[in-house]
Amino acid sequence: MFDGITDGRRFGRHLVLAGIIAGSPRLPGVAPPIRKADARQPVTDAGKGVTDTVLAAIDLEKEPANIKGRQLRFRKLTIEPGGIVPWHSHGDRPAIIYVAEGEIVEYASNCAVPILHKAGEVRPETSGTSHWWQNLGNKTVTLFVGDVLHDKSDHNM
């Protein structure tokens, strides 16, 4: 007799949980399940209001990894209100972004909707990532970026 009541309660809890999840906003920094290749086309907006400071760099060819022509960098980026990090690809330059202060919006090639990133979040950027970022808020955004640079002329995020 009690098994039927317990199973019914368990089913009810699962049904309520499913409803909460379905109706809840997406998690910050996580692209919603609207992912598909070429969901967003490249844009030509120029970068503006961005300061990129290399805090440290290591020539990976001189390290035991011996990765020719690559540099491991750690950078600080500040993006002023209205600032734009222009469209760029991580096809040849993986990176990890830490949002230290503020909120910033990412427009990714494989996500049909903008992705909001908030302070405290980490965003890995791999070979499948092409995107641009914009500070839509009224406060400066601070990001810390670790990346493996190949093309020294590539100053994008």
C-alpha positions in Angstrom: 0.0 0.0 0.0 2.8 2.4 0.9 4.8 1.6 -2.2 2.1 3.1 -4.4 2.0 6.3 -2.3 5.8 6.6 -2.3 6.0 6.0 -6.1 3.3 8.6 -6.7 5.0 11.2 -4.5 8.4 10.4 -6.3 6.7 10.8 -9.6 5.1 14.1 -8.5 8.4 15.5 -7.3 10.0 14.6 -10.6 7.2 16.2 -12.5 7.5 19.4 -10.4 11.3 19.4 -10.8 10.9 19.0 -14.6 8.4 21.9 -14.7 10.8 24.1 -12.7 13.7 23.3 -15.0 11.7 23.8 -18.2 10.4 27.2 -17.0 13.7 28.5 -15.5 16.0 30.9 -17.3 19.2 29.4 -18.6 22.3 29.3 -16.5 24.6 32.3 -16.9 27.5 31.7 -19.2 25.9 28.5 -20.6 24.6 28.6 -24.1 21.1 27.4 -24.3 20.4 24.3 -26.3 20.0 26.2 -29.5 23.4 25.2 -30.7 24.1 24.5 -34.4 27.0 25.2 -36.8 26.9 28.6 -38.4 24.0 29.8 -36.2 25.6 33.3 -36.3 27.5 34.8 -39.2 30.7 36.9 -38.7 30.3 40.6 -38.1 32.7 43.3 -39.2 32.3 45.7 -36.2 35.6 47.1 -35.2 36.9 46.6 -31.7 36.5 49.6 -29.4 36.9 50.4 -25.8 39.2 47.4 -25.1 42.5 47.5 -23.3 44.6 44.3 -23.7 47.5 44.0 -21.3 49.9 40.9 -21.5 50.8 40.2 -17.9 53.1 37.2 -18.6 54.1 35.1 -21.6 56.1 31.9 -22.1 57.8 30.8 -25.3 56.6 27.2 -25.5 59.3 26.2 -27.9 61.9 26.8 -25.1 59.9 24.6 -22.7 59.8 20.7 -22.5 56.6 20.8 -24.4 58.6 22.2 -27.4 55.7 23.6 -29.2 57.2 25.5 -32.1 56.0 29.0 -32.8 53.5 29.0 -29.8 53.3 31.3 -26.8 51.4 30.7 -23.6 50.0 34.1 -22.5 48.1 35.5 -19.5 46.4 38.7 -20.2 44.1 41.3 -18.6 41.4 42.8 -20.8 39.2 45.7 -19.8 36.1 46.4 -21.8 34.5 49.8 -21.3 30.7 50.3 -21.4 29.7 49.9 -25.1 33.1 48.3 -25.8 33.4 45.6 -28.5 35.9 42.7 -28.8 35.7 42.1 -32.6 34.8 38.8 -34.3 37.6 36.3 -34.0 38.2 32.6 -34.2 39.9 30.2 -31.8 40.5 27.7 -34.5 44.3 27.9 -33.9 44.3 29.6 -30.4 42.5 27.9 -27.5 41.8 30.1 -24.5 40.2 30.2 -21.1 38.4 33.4 -20.1 37.7 34.3 -16.4 35.2 37.1 -15.9 36.6 39.0 -12.9 34.2 42.0 -12.9 31.0 43.0 -14.6 28.8 41.3 -17.2 29.5 40.8 -20.9 27.5 39.3 -23.8 29.0 36.8 -26.2 27.7 36.3 -29.7 29.0 32.8 -30.8 28.9 31.3 -34.2 27.4 28.1 -32.9 24.6 29.6 -30.7 21.5 31.3 -32.1 21.1 33.5 -29.0 23.5 35.8 -27.1 25.2 34.4 -24.0 25.5 36.5 -20.9 28.7 36.0 -18.8 28.8 37.3 -15.3 31.6 37.9 -12.8 33.0 34.6 -11.4 32.4 32.6 -14.6 34.9 30.8 -16.7 34.5 30.3 -20.5 36.7 27.8 -22.4 37.3 28.7 -26.0 38.3 25.9 -28.3 38.7 25.3 -32.0 35.0 25.3 -32.6 34.6 28.8 -31.3 34.2 31.9 -33.4 32.6 34.9 -31.8 32.5 38.5 -30.7 31.8 40.1 -27.3 30.1 43.4 -26.2 29.8 45.2 -22.9 26.1 46.3 -22.9 26.3 47.5 -19.3 27.3 50.8 -17.7 30.3 49.4 -15.8 33.8 48.4 -17.1 34.2 44.6 -17.5 37.5 42.9 -16.4 38.5 39.6 -18.0 41.6 37.5 -17.4 42.6 35.4 -20.4 45.0 32.5 -20.7 45.6 31.5 -24.3 48.1 29.7 -26.6 49.1 32.2 -29.2 50.3 31.1 -32.7 50.0 34.2 -34.9 51.7 37.1 -33.1 49.7 39.6 -35.1 46.5 38.2 -33.6 45.6 40.7 -30.9 41.9 39.7 -30.5 40.6 38.2 -27.4 
